């Protein structure tokens, strides 16, 4: 339990710090005075004051953080005329947009770097070695056997199972020529895929070309150079972003049931488990959560970064800010929705926890 809590605080602490650091650095880039940089909400636990007057602190509730800038809120604070140029309110709309957008952006950049490190350290990639052959499927009819290594597909060298699987899907019902290595002998087999209905990760029925083989699970450690690792990091981050956006849409359209939403307890549990599996697993998990955090913050919900960005876009279009009354009402609605979401996620976490215990 202590180990789980520790790693949950590490994961959340790092990702919150990265997010708020984005806001902080871009605010300072535009000369905006930052009053408070806080990890956590609520009462101040400890911290210090920097030379620029920024109060760096850790607060009691570790489920978020914030950067408070001069002139950021409409709470009636009086700003001395001499400090007005350093206030958030005095900045042009594109500058305020950049400051707010920097938080989610840094979450995406963190994912790229974290995944890049994973690929540099080395990842186990599944080899194209057959571990199972389905009865009555095209591969069995063509003579494929367990233990066969697929060296090529239609003359294209195959080094990874993932690449081979993707190519089969891309080719559809086209006939395939598999170059097989068996007992140190190579030969070709012609296989014609069958279109079958299977369920995707969201439980939806989809039609895919299948030949009826499964991997043996045999892996090879692959180490990438710095440039290649960063390219892979960008590619994987984009894939996670796409999957996250799709998942949110599936939740909205009720394709995925709402009881699949996880909260802080699920994150804590997964953080503890991935930490036990090693540094690379933990980094991958942190990249995944970081992307989710970035995208969720970009949703056009008032009180989130996306809500502020939405108001800035309206301001840029109409040539003036949205009225305080509209912003106040929208923020209250947004806060209510956010609280409901957090309560629902916590309910799901507790349901899963008690189900696993009893």
Secondary structure as GFF3:
##gff-version 3
##sequence-region A 1 358
A	DSSP	alpha_helix	2	29	.	.	.	ID=ss1
A	DSSP	beta_strand	34	49	.	.	.	ID=ss2
A	DSSP	beta_strand	55	69	.	.	.	ID=ss3
A	DSSP	three_ten_helix	81	86	.	.	.	ID=ss4
A	DSSP	alpha_helix	93	121	.	.	.	ID=ss5
A	DSSP	beta_strand	123	126	.	.	.	ID=ss6
A	DSSP	beta_strand	130	133	.	.	.	ID=ss7
A	DSSP	alpha_helix	138	142	.	.	.	ID=ss8
A	DSSP	beta_strand	149	153	.	.	.	ID=ss9
A	DSSP	beta_strand	156	157	.	.	.	ID=ss10
A	DSSP	alpha_helix	161	171	.	.	.	ID=ss11
A	DSSP	beta_strand	175	182	.	.	.	ID=ss12
A	DSSP	beta_strand	185	192	.	.	.	ID=ss13
A	DSSP	beta_strand	194	199	.	.	.	ID=ss14
A	DSSP	beta_strand	205	210	.	.	.	ID=ss15
A	DSSP	beta_strand	213	215	.	.	.	ID=ss16
A	DSSP	beta_strand	219	222	.	.	.	ID=ss17
A	DSSP	alpha_helix	226	252	.	.	.	ID=ss18
A	DSSP	three_ten_helix	258	260	.	.	.	ID=ss19
A	DSSP	alpha_helix	264	277	.	.	.	ID=ss20
A	DSSP	alpha_helix	279	298	.	.	.	ID=ss21
A	DSSP	alpha_helix	305	318	.	.	.	ID=ss22
A	DSSP	alpha_helix	324	357	.	.	.	ID=ss23
###
